[in-house]
């Protein structure tokens, strides 16, 4: 369990929906190499996400050139967790919803094998 939704209360965050926007596509430019690690500056993406955002709502998609294994997304600056955001052992294009916290406008990405990653944002949590 990563969290839960509750009635508004002191210190709680609100969910703000945004027009879906592509934050990252490692397939571009054409011929770009797949990645295994990347720090992604979400607030610098041009999607209009404010610096005050404390967590992001993503659809994370992997486009692996072969068996991937797993992809993990987490708060940039912290140690990588030992959980997967999505699994693609068979190497097919796979997507998953991900809620990823942030304190600095960035997140970290790790693929257990090289893969292309497409990240679309549809909302964020903030005060």
Buried (B, 14 or more C-beta within 10 A) or exposed (E): EEEEEEEEEEEEBEEEEBEEBEBBBBBEEEEEEBBEEBEBEBBEBEBEBEEEBEBBBBBBBBBBEEEBBBBBBBBBEEEEBEEBBBBBEEBEEBBBEBBBBBEEBBBBBBBBBBBBBBBBBBBBBBE
